Amino acid sequence: MNSSTEEPPDQGGSSASRPAEAAATTVNKGTTERTETTVRAPRRAKKDMAGVDTRPPTNLTRVCLHIAYDGGAFKGFAENAGVETVAGVLRAKLEKVYSQPIVLTCAGRTDAGVHARGQVVTFGVRDAPVEPLRLRKSLNSLLAPRVVVSEVSVVDPRFDARYAALWRSYRYYVLNSEIPDPFVADTAWWVDEPLDITAMQEAARPLLGLHDFTSFCRRPKATPEATLVRRLLHAEWVEEEASGASPRLLRFEIAASAFCHQMVRSIVGAVVDVGRGRSSPEHVQEILAAQDRSIMNNIAPPHGLILWQVGYPGEPTPDWNGAVAP
């Protein structure tokens, strides 16, 4: 089974994104400027320390897609033999359009059941014209509504959706109501016990900054020695405004340079237990300090999680309250 991430592996991962201890770099869609250097982060061959492919440009046209999808319809993003995945159906349609093999790279490989609003995908097309508006229309006619392409652009040949990303943000929705709601059942975790959102915010705040998130991450089987140190940039619980008899909907916003496998869902599960009164905010800090995955006993279900946005150099960064500088 695919061990991709609900979060950008550098996991996001297991991981599909570059290691978090590796610096947050300013690899623009056409530049290789670097702004920070931190901990160890071995790179793959033929890529520079910013994750940009340093091989001479070829006759490939590099294309960038911004896509959204209903994760409930797929067994994750990454291709996996015998099951339907986002990458599998997207690649198949692109190969139908261009009549040539296509290799996809994404900003964050989401797990089965996890949705995306702001996924970013890059690929190369050889010896063929790329018309962004026409391609967007073609893909949407072939893929919508399960997968929707919102933007298509031609980028620098060295630009990579995964390695050039500076940060990723996710949202997790919790329906906090005695009665379930069929209209949000596919995108929110139903919790019928009353939740203390103030206690939940108190529990999440100490996770900001650079930490070893071993307790909150599923270690990748392929690279069990991989570091699980990540820099959390933003973590905030918000109660959405209700109208009339609308049920209480809570939103958890979280951002990091990269995530490890099941990191967001594990954090949500631990913090929701605080909101239920089953544990204290201090207990979440104890889980973090333990660096022991076996003590995590409540992982939030995947369907409440959405890959919301991916940030790249030259683009505006959200004004996160209490954010930690990358």
matplotlib code that plots the C-alpha trace (Angstrom):
import matplotlib.pyplot as plt

x = [0.0, 1.2, 2.8, 2.5, 1.6, -1.4, 1.1, 3.9, 6.3, 9.7, 8.0, 4.6, 5.0, 7.8, 7.8, 7.3, 8.8, 12.3, 13.6, 12.5, 15.9, 17.1, 16.8, 13.8, 15.2, 14.3, 14.3, 12.1, 10.6, 13.8, 16.3, 18.5, 18.9, 19.2, 18.2, 18.8, 21.0, 20.2, 20.6, 21.8, 19.8, 21.4, 20.2, 19.6, 22.2, 21.9, 20.1, 21.7, 21.3, 18.1, 16.5, 16.7, 17.7, 21.1, 21.3, 21.3, 17.8, 16.5, 13.8, 11.2, 8.6, 8.0, 4.4, 2.9, -0.7, -2.7, -5.3, -8.0, -9.6, -12.0, -9.7, -12.5, -12.6, -9.0, -6.4, -4.1, -2.1, 0.8, 0.4, -0.1, -0.7, -4.3, -6.0, -7.2, -5.1, -5.0, -1.6, -2.7, -5.8, -4.1, -1.1, -3.4, -5.3, -2.1, -0.7, -3.9, -3.6, 0.1, 0.6, 3.8, 4.9, 4.4, 6.2, 4.5, 6.0, 3.7, 4.2, 2.7, 1.6, -1.7, -3.0, -6.1, -9.2, -7.3, -8.5, -6.6, -7.6, -4.2, -2.1, 0.8, 2.0, 4.8, 5.7, 7.6, 6.3, 8.8, 8.6, 5.0, 3.3, 1.7, -1.3, -2.3, -5.9, -6.6, -4.9, -6.9, -10.1, -9.2, -8.2, -11.3, -13.5, -11.7, -11.3, -13.9, -15.5, -13.3, -10.2, -10.2, -7.4, -7.6, -4.4, -1.9, 1.4, 4.7, 7.6, 11.4, 12.7, 14.3, 11.3, 10.0, 6.8, 8.2, 11.7, 11.0, 8.2, 9.0, 5.9, 2.7, -0.5, -3.4, -6.8, -8.6, -12.4, -14.2, -18.0, -18.7, -22.4, -24.7, -26.2, -24.2, -24.6, -24.8, -23.7, -20.2, -19.9, -17.3, -15.0, -15.3, -14.7, -17.9, -17.2, -20.4, -18.8, -18.4, -15.0, -13.1, -11.5, -9.5, -7.8, -7.2, -5.4, -3.3, -2.3, -1.3, 0.7, 3.9, 4.3, 5.3, 9.0, 11.6, 11.0, 11.4, 7.9, 8.7, 5.7, 3.3, 4.8, 4.6, 8.2, 8.7, 9.5, 11.8, 14.0, 13.5, 16.6, 15.1, 14.8, 11.4, 12.5, 10.1, 9.6, 6.0, 5.1, 1.5, -1.1, -4.5, -8.0, -10.9, -14.6, -16.4, -19.4, -22.6, -25.8, -29.2, -29.3, -26.0, -23.9, -20.6, -17.8, -14.2, -11.2, -7.6, -5.1, -1.5, 1.6, 5.1, 8.1, 7.2, 5.3, 5.9, 3.5, 0.3, 1.7, -1.3, -3.9, -1.9, -1.6, -5.4, -6.2, -4.1, -5.4, -9.0, -8.5, -7.6, -10.8, -12.8, -11.2, -9.5, -6.1, -4.4, -2.5, 0.6, 0.1, 0.6, 4.0, 4.8, 3.9, 6.2, 9.1, 8.7, 9.7, 7.8, 5.2, 3.7, 2.2, -0.1, -3.5, -5.9, -5.2, -7.9, -9.6, -8.3, -11.5, -11.4, -8.0, -7.3, -4.0, -4.9, -2.0, 1.7, 4.1, 6.9, 9.5, 8.2, 4.6, 3.0, 3.1, -0.1, -0.1, -0.2, -0.8, 1.9, 3.8, 7.4, 9.8, 10.9]
y = [0.0, 3.5, 5.1, 8.6, 11.5, 13.3, 16.0, 16.9, 14.2, 15.3, 13.7, 15.4, 13.1, 9.2, 11.9, 13.8, 17.0, 18.1, 17.5, 20.1, 20.6, 21.6, 25.3, 27.1, 28.2, 30.9, 28.8, 30.9, 29.7, 30.5, 31.4, 29.6, 32.2, 30.8, 32.5, 30.1, 27.1, 24.9, 21.3, 18.3, 17.5, 15.2, 15.9, 13.6, 13.4, 16.1, 18.6, 21.5, 22.3, 24.2, 21.2, 22.6, 20.3, 21.5, 19.5, 21.6, 22.4, 19.9, 20.1, 19.7, 22.4, 22.5, 22.9, 23.7, 22.9, 24.1, 21.4, 20.6, 17.2, 15.1, 12.8, 10.4, 9.2, 8.1, 6.0, 8.9, 11.1, 8.9, 6.1, 2.6, -0.5, -1.8, 1.2, 4.6, 7.5, 11.2, 11.0, 7.9, 9.5, 12.9, 11.3, 9.1, 12.2, 14.2, 11.3, 11.2, 14.9, 14.9, 11.3, 10.8, 9.5, 12.0, 12.1, 14.0, 15.7, 17.2, 19.5, 17.1, 13.5, 13.2, 10.0, 8.1, 10.1, 13.4, 16.3, 19.1, 22.7, 24.0, 21.0, 22.0, 19.6, 19.9, 17.8, 18.1, 17.9, 17.1, 18.7, 19.8, 23.3, 24.0, 26.3, 26.9, 27.9, 25.1, 22.5, 23.6, 23.3, 19.9, 18.5, 19.8, 18.3, 14.9, 15.0, 17.2, 17.2, 14.8, 16.6, 20.2, 22.2, 25.9, 27.2, 26.1, 27.9, 27.3, 27.7, 27.6, 24.2, 23.7, 24.5, 21.6, 21.7, 19.7, 21.1, 24.7, 24.9, 27.0, 26.0, 24.0, 24.7, 22.4, 22.8, 20.2, 20.5, 19.2, 19.1, 19.6, 18.8, 16.2, 15.5, 14.7, 16.8, 15.0, 18.1, 18.2, 14.5, 14.0, 16.8, 17.1, 14.8, 14.5, 14.8, 14.8, 15.6, 19.4, 20.7, 23.4, 25.4, 27.5, 24.5, 23.1, 26.3, 26.2, 22.6, 23.4, 26.6, 24.9, 22.9, 26.0, 26.1, 23.5, 20.2, 16.4, 15.3, 11.5, 11.0, 12.5, 10.9, 7.5, 6.7, 5.8, 2.1, 2.8, 5.3, 4.5, 6.6, 9.7, 12.7, 13.7, 17.2, 19.8, 23.5, 24.4, 27.9, 28.3, 26.4, 27.9, 26.7, 28.9, 28.5, 29.3, 31.7, 29.8, 31.0, 30.1, 26.5, 25.6, 23.1, 24.2, 23.8, 24.1, 24.7, 23.9, 25.8, 24.5, 25.4, 24.1, 24.1, 20.4, 17.7, 14.0, 11.1, 11.5, 14.5, 16.7, 14.0, 12.9, 16.5, 17.0, 13.7, 14.6, 18.2, 17.1, 14.8, 17.9, 19.6, 16.7, 16.9, 13.5, 15.0, 18.3, 20.8, 19.8, 16.2, 17.2, 18.7, 15.4, 13.5, 15.8, 15.4, 11.6, 11.1, 7.8, 7.0, 4.2, 6.6, 8.2, 6.5, 8.9, 9.8, 11.9, 10.4, 11.5, 12.9, 16.1, 17.1, 19.4, 20.4, 24.1, 26.0, 25.8, 28.7, 29.5, 32.3, 35.6, 34.8, 36.5, 34.7, 34.6, 36.9, 34.1, 35.2, 33.9, 32.5, 31.4, 32.8, 30.1]
z = [0.0, -0.6, 2.4, 1.0, 3.2, 4.1, 4.5, 2.3, 3.0, 3.5, 4.9, 4.0, 3.9, 4.1, 2.3, -0.7, 0.4, 1.1, 4.7, 7.0, 8.6, 5.2, 5.0, 3.8, 0.5, -1.9, -5.0, -7.3, -10.6, -12.3, -9.6, -7.1, -4.3, -0.8, 2.3, 5.2, 6.0, 9.0, 9.9, 7.8, 4.7, 2.1, -1.3, -4.2, -7.0, -9.7, -7.5, -5.8, -2.1, -2.9, -4.5, -8.0, -10.9, -12.0, -15.2, -18.4, -19.7, -22.2, -24.8, -22.1, -21.4, -17.7, -16.7, -13.3, -12.3, -9.3, -8.6, -6.1, -5.5, -3.4, -1.6, -0.6, -4.2, -4.2, -2.4, -1.9, -4.4, -5.3, -7.8, -6.4, -8.4, -8.3, -6.8, -8.2, -7.1, -8.0, -9.7, -11.6, -13.2, -13.8, -15.5, -17.7, -18.9, -19.5, -21.6, -23.5, -24.3, -25.2, -26.5, -24.5, -21.1, -18.3, -14.9, -12.1, -9.0, -6.4, -3.4, -0.9, -1.3, 0.5, 2.0, 1.1, 2.0, 2.4, 0.2, -1.5, -2.4, -3.3, -4.5, -6.9, -9.5, -12.1, -15.1, -18.4, -22.0, -24.8, -28.2, -27.8, -27.5, -24.2, -24.2, -20.5, -21.0, -23.5, -21.3, -18.2, -20.1, -21.5, -18.1, -16.4, -19.1, -18.5, -14.7, -13.0, -10.6, -8.6, -9.7, -10.8, -12.4, -11.3, -12.9, -15.6, -16.2, -18.0, -15.6, -15.6, -16.7, -13.3, -11.2, -9.0, -7.1, -4.2, -3.8, -4.5, -1.9, 1.2, 3.3, 3.2, 5.0, 5.9, 7.4, 9.5, 10.1, 13.2, 13.3, 17.0, 17.4, 19.1, 15.7, 12.5, 9.4, 6.0, 4.2, 5.8, 6.6, 3.9, 4.9, 8.7, 11.7, 13.7, 17.4, 19.5, 22.9, 23.7, 22.9, 24.8, 21.9, 24.4, 25.9, 22.4, 21.4, 24.5, 23.7, 20.2, 20.8, 22.3, 19.1, 17.2, 16.2, 15.4, 17.1, 16.7, 15.9, 16.2, 18.5, 15.9, 12.8, 11.2, 10.4, 6.7, 6.1, 3.2, 5.1, 8.8, 9.7, 8.2, 10.6, 11.8, 12.9, 11.5, 11.8, 12.6, 11.5, 12.5, 14.5, 15.3, 16.1, 14.8, 15.4, 12.1, 12.3, 12.5, 10.9, 12.2, 13.3, 11.7, 13.8, 15.4, 13.0, 14.2, 11.9, 12.7, 10.5, 10.5, 8.4, 8.3, 6.0, 5.6, 7.4, 8.1, 7.6, 9.6, 11.5, 11.2, 12.0, 15.0, 16.3, 15.8, 17.6, 20.6, 20.8, 20.4, 23.4, 25.4, 24.2, 25.3, 28.8, 28.4, 28.8, 29.6, 27.4, 29.2, 28.1, 24.5, 25.4, 27.1, 24.0, 21.9, 24.4, 24.6, 20.9, 21.0, 18.4, 20.4, 22.9, 20.3, 20.6, 18.9, 15.2, 13.6, 10.5, 7.1, 5.6, 7.8, 6.4, 3.4, 1.8, 1.7, 0.2, -0.8, -0.7, -3.1, -3.3, -4.6, -3.4, -0.4, 2.9, 5.0, 8.0, 10.6, 14.1, 16.4, 13.4, 13.7, 11.1, 8.6]

ax = plt.figure().add_subplot(projection="3d")
ax.plot(x, y, z, "-o")
ax.set_aspect("equal")
plt.show()
